[in-house]
Amino acid sequence: MKDEDVHLNLLSRYVSNEISLEEIEELLQWINEDPEREEILRDFQETWEIAKNYPENFKVDATAAWVRLRNTMTEPEPPKKINTRLIKKWIAAMAIFAMFMIGLIWGFKHLYI
Amino acid sequence: MSLTLDISGFEALFAVNYQALCAASYRIVQDKDIAEDIVQDVFNKLWEKRGVTALNTPLKSYLFQTVIEQSLEYLKRYRLSFNIEAEFAEDTLVNGNLNEQAMALKGVSRRVNEAVRSLPEVCRMIFILSRFHKMSYAEIAAKLEIPQKMVEGQLRNAIRRLSRFLLY
């Protein structure tokens, strides 16, 4: 790899925050060797900064998009009404049944002992 | 934390994040209609799973991560594999052509758009993932299934090309 490429790699690591401490030292040393190199660093930083606007003038119609999405979404389920009366009847019936069984078993025990 | 959303909460989530999510997808797929489709699909799936989804990350991060993943998936599925050798070959021819392009667009607005668009595909992808999604070289390498050295070199190329396009 060309020497310039090696140090441009370091510059890229620097602007993208991938650089290690040792690499920073190496980079600083390289920059200090030649005043023009500071220009390159500034170019890289400026380019990185300018790019933050990408994509420029990007507009979408969120309202229209919502309408399209809404038509494809399944209906939200209505809250299920739980019929409590029926459940209470069942509980009562089971209680009576249980008592009946207890009585039966108790009666059996008395007959056979 | 399970996801409970009613329809009006969901609409608010959509309204607030839709544009930014589409921009995130657009940076990868380079097509506005496809970007919108992908984002709507992500929301649709989120809605369908709303009763059973358990999210470990905040909702907004989840949305962005999923949109980015789906955008990369789209490219993998509908484009042939990234033509990496061709891109490498292109680099050696770069310089003259690029200056012409830059001169032609001097003073035209949306230069950033043109500059980024002019990058070769893999190069641009790596730049986008690093610049906008703060992905490390290792993460990018894993996502695109390429060696880390390539990520490093392509990012360098991207910044160098962009700087020539934008600054001179």
Interface residues (C-beta under 8 A of the other chain):
Chain A: D5 L8 N9 L11 S12 R13 V15 S16 N17 E18 D43 F44 E46 T47 W48 I50 A51 K52 N53 Y54 P55 E56 N57 F58 K59 V60 A62 T63 A65 W66 R68 L69 T72 M73 T74 P76
Chain B: D6 I7 E11 F14 A15 Y18 Q19 C22 A23 Y26 R27 K32 E36 V39 Q40 F43 N44 W47 E48 S109 R110 V112 N113 A115 V116 F127 S130 R131 F132 K134 S136 Y137 E152 G153 L155 R156 I159 R160 L162 S163 L166 L167
